[in-house]
Amino acid sequence: QVNLVESGGGLVQTGDSVRLGCAASGNTASTRAMAWFRQAPGQAREFVAAINWITGAKYIDSDSFKDRFIISKDNFKQTMSLQMNSLKPADTAVYYCAAKSGPTGSFASQSSYDSWGRGTQVTVSS
């Protein structure tokens, strides 16, 4: 099990940028990938982006994120980040960090991840 702690959320305005962080501790040696998911009020949790912990390959879902969000990692510090630019009110959500230790399963599927953080709130005002 990996312990994950998110940071960096808050209240911002439309068009602002925010950088979220995720610090990993515990049994990180088995980590295969880490990802960001988000959950807006009244909506299901959705995949945002993932990064292969070994190769650094990145996966970002949907046209809504590709040009605005950047995922990165620091294996030495055992941290992952999500740089979010040009934020919109629709980006308002709780953002969760997740870690995947198994070799199988889709990077975009919640069920592939066995460790989760508690989430950090990002609120974008119009």
C-alpha positions as CSV (number, residue, x, y, z in Angstrom):
1,Q,0.0,0.0,0.0
2,V,1.2,3.5,-0.9
3,N,0.2,6.5,1.2
4,L,-0.7,9.5,-1.0
5,V,-1.2,13.1,0.1
6,E,-2.4,15.8,-2.3
7,S,-1.6,19.5,-2.0
8,G,-2.1,22.7,-3.9
9,G,-5.8,23.1,-4.2
10,G,-7.7,26.3,-3.5
11,L,-10.0,29.0,-4.9
12,V,-8.9,30.6,-8.1
13,Q,-10.4,32.7,-10.9
14,T,-11.2,31.7,-14.5
15,G,-8.0,31.7,-16.5
16,D,-5.7,31.2,-13.6
17,S,-3.2,28.4,-13.2
18,V,-2.8,25.9,-10.3
19,R,-0.2,23.3,-9.6
20,L,-1.3,20.2,-7.7
21,G,1.1,18.0,-5.9
22,C,1.0,14.4,-4.7
23,A,3.5,13.0,-2.3
24,A,3.9,9.2,-2.1
25,S,5.3,7.2,0.8
26,G,5.2,3.7,2.0
27,N,5.6,0.8,-0.4
28,T,6.4,2.9,-3.5
29,A,8.9,0.4,-5.0
30,S,5.9,-1.5,-6.5
31,T,4.4,1.6,-8.1
32,R,3.7,1.1,-11.9
33,A,1.8,4.3,-12.5
34,M,0.2,7.3,-10.8
35,A,-2.8,9.3,-11.9
36,W,-5.1,12.2,-11.3
37,F,-8.9,11.8,-11.2
38,R,-11.4,14.4,-10.3
39,Q,-15.0,14.5,-9.1
40,A,-17.2,17.5,-9.5
41,P,-20.3,18.0,-7.3
42,G,-23.0,15.5,-8.2
43,Q,-20.9,13.8,-10.8
44,A,-19.0,10.6,-11.1
45,R,-15.2,10.6,-10.6
46,E,-13.4,10.9,-13.9
47,F,-10.0,10.3,-15.2
48,V,-7.7,13.3,-15.9
49,A,-4.2,12.1,-16.5
50,A,-1.7,9.3,-15.7
51,I,2.0,8.8,-15.9
52,N,4.0,5.6,-16.1
53,W,6.2,5.6,-13.1
54,I,8.9,3.6,-14.9
55,T,9.0,5.0,-18.4
56,G,7.5,8.4,-17.9
57,A,4.9,7.9,-20.6
58,K,1.9,10.2,-20.1
59,Y,-1.8,9.7,-20.7
60,I,-4.2,12.6,-20.7
61,D,-7.8,12.1,-21.4
62,S,-10.0,14.2,-23.6
63,D,-9.5,17.2,-25.7
64,S,-10.6,19.3,-22.7
65,F,-7.4,18.5,-20.8
66,K,-4.6,18.0,-23.4
67,D,-3.8,21.6,-24.1
68,R,-4.2,22.8,-20.6
69,F,-3.0,20.2,-18.1
70,I,0.5,18.8,-17.8
71,I,1.3,15.8,-15.6
72,S,4.9,15.2,-14.4
73,K,6.7,13.2,-11.8
74,D,9.9,13.2,-9.7
75,N,10.9,9.6,-8.9
76,F,13.7,10.8,-6.5
77,K,11.3,12.9,-4.5
78,Q,8.4,10.4,-5.0
79,T,6.1,13.1,-6.1
80,M,3.7,13.7,-8.9
81,S,2.3,17.0,-10.1
82,L,-0.5,18.3,-12.3
83,Q,0.0,21.7,-13.8
84,M,-3.4,23.1,-14.7
85,N,-3.6,26.2,-16.9
86,S,-6.5,28.3,-18.3
87,L,-8.8,27.0,-15.6
88,K,-12.5,27.1,-16.2
89,P,-15.5,26.9,-13.7
90,A,-16.1,23.4,-15.2
91,D,-12.7,22.4,-13.7
92,T,-14.1,22.8,-10.2
93,A,-13.8,19.5,-8.5
94,V,-12.0,17.5,-5.8
95,Y,-8.8,16.2,-7.4
96,Y,-7.6,12.8,-6.3
97,C,-4.2,11.2,-6.6
98,A,-4.0,7.5,-7.2
99,A,-1.2,4.8,-7.5
100,K,-1.3,1.6,-9.4
101,S,0.9,-1.3,-8.5
102,G,-0.5,-4.0,-10.7
103,P,0.9,-4.7,-14.2
104,T,-2.5,-4.9,-15.8
105,G,-5.5,-2.7,-16.1
106,S,-6.2,0.5,-18.0
107,F,-4.5,3.7,-16.9
108,A,-7.8,5.5,-17.1
109,S,-9.8,3.0,-15.1
110,Q,-10.4,3.7,-11.4
111,S,-10.4,0.0,-10.6
112,S,-6.8,-0.3,-11.7
113,Y,-5.6,1.8,-8.8
114,D,-5.1,0.4,-5.3
115,S,-4.0,3.5,-3.4
116,W,-5.8,6.8,-3.2
117,G,-5.3,10.1,-1.6
118,R,-8.0,12.0,0.2
119,G,-8.3,14.7,-2.5
120,T,-7.8,18.4,-2.7
121,Q,-10.5,20.9,-3.7
122,V,-10.0,23.2,-6.6
123,T,-12.7,25.8,-7.1
124,V,-12.7,28.1,-10.1
125,S,-14.8,31.2,-9.9
126,S,-16.3,32.9,-12.9
